[in-house]
């Protein structure tokens, strides 16, 4: 069973490129973590949201990757200085 997340982020338009670059740095770090399966960084066609996704072999592997993201100042909850409203994070499991 895989464990993962889908997150919707709402960066200010003037910070979109900077926000996406930060997401890609975190994604690159996640790819090197034990238990990694997949990660994605997407931008909606209107540029209004950034959608990040990730899948790991277990919840423990996900938690380890989330801790690393926290060390990189990628707050898992709440809002960063680049966002105009709080992100929406959904944790998911494969059946």
C-alpha positions as CSV (number, residue, x, y, z in Angstrom):
1,X,0.0,0.0,0.0
2,X,1.3,3.5,-0.9
3,X,0.9,6.6,1.1
4,X,1.0,10.1,-0.3
5,X,-0.4,13.5,-0.6
6,X,-2.1,16.0,-3.0
7,X,-1.6,19.6,-2.1
8,X,-3.1,22.8,-3.6
9,X,-1.0,25.9,-3.1
10,X,-2.0,29.4,-4.0
11,X,1.1,31.6,-4.6
12,X,0.7,35.3,-5.4
13,X,1.0,35.8,-9.1
14,X,4.3,37.7,-8.8
15,X,5.8,34.8,-6.8
16,X,4.6,31.9,-9.0
17,X,8.0,31.2,-10.6
18,X,9.8,31.4,-7.2
19,X,7.2,29.2,-5.6
20,X,7.5,26.5,-8.3
21,X,11.3,26.6,-8.1
22,X,11.0,25.9,-4.4
23,X,8.6,23.1,-4.9
24,X,11.0,21.5,-7.5
25,X,13.9,21.7,-5.0
26,X,11.8,19.8,-2.4
27,X,10.7,17.3,-5.1
28,X,14.3,16.7,-6.0
29,X,15.1,16.0,-2.4
30,X,12.1,13.7,-2.0
31,X,13.4,11.6,-5.0
32,X,16.5,10.7,-3.0
33,X,14.5,9.5,0.1
34,X,14.1,5.8,1.0
35,X,10.6,4.6,0.1
36,X,10.1,7.2,-2.6
37,X,7.7,6.3,-5.4
38,X,6.7,9.5,-7.2
39,X,6.4,13.2,-7.0
40,X,4.9,15.9,-9.2
41,X,4.7,19.7,-9.4
42,X,1.9,21.0,-11.6
43,X,0.6,24.5,-12.3
44,X,-3.0,25.0,-13.3
45,X,-3.5,26.4,-16.8
46,X,-4.7,29.7,-15.4
47,X,-1.7,30.0,-13.1
48,X,-3.9,30.4,-10.1
49,X,-2.6,27.3,-8.2
50,X,0.3,25.0,-7.9
51,X,-0.6,21.3,-7.3
52,X,2.0,19.1,-5.7
53,X,1.7,15.3,-5.4
54,X,3.8,12.6,-3.9
55,X,3.7,8.9,-3.2
56,X,5.8,6.8,-0.8
57,X,6.0,3.1,0.0
58,X,4.6,3.7,3.6
59,X,3.4,6.4,5.9
60,X,6.7,6.3,7.7
61,X,8.6,7.0,4.4
62,X,6.2,9.9,3.8
63,X,6.8,11.3,7.3
64,X,10.6,11.1,6.8
65,X,10.3,13.0,3.5
66,X,7.9,15.5,5.1
67,X,10.5,16.1,7.9
68,X,13.1,16.8,5.3
69,X,10.8,19.2,3.5
70,X,10.3,21.0,6.9
71,X,14.0,21.4,7.2
72,X,14.0,23.0,3.8
73,X,11.4,25.6,5.1
74,X,8.6,24.0,3.1
75,X,5.9,24.3,5.7
76,X,3.5,21.3,5.4
77,X,0.6,23.2,6.8
78,X,-0.5,26.8,6.8
79,X,0.8,29.5,4.5
80,X,4.2,30.7,3.3
81,X,5.2,34.3,2.6
82,X,4.7,33.6,-1.1
83,X,1.1,32.4,-0.8
84,X,-2.1,34.4,-0.8
85,X,-4.2,31.9,1.1
86,X,-3.5,28.7,3.1
87,X,-2.7,25.6,1.1
88,X,-5.0,22.6,1.1
89,X,-3.2,19.3,1.8
90,X,-4.9,15.9,1.4
91,X,-3.2,12.7,2.7
92,X,-4.1,9.7,0.6
93,X,-3.6,5.9,0.6
94,X,-3.8,3.4,-2.2
95,X,-6.4,0.7,-1.5
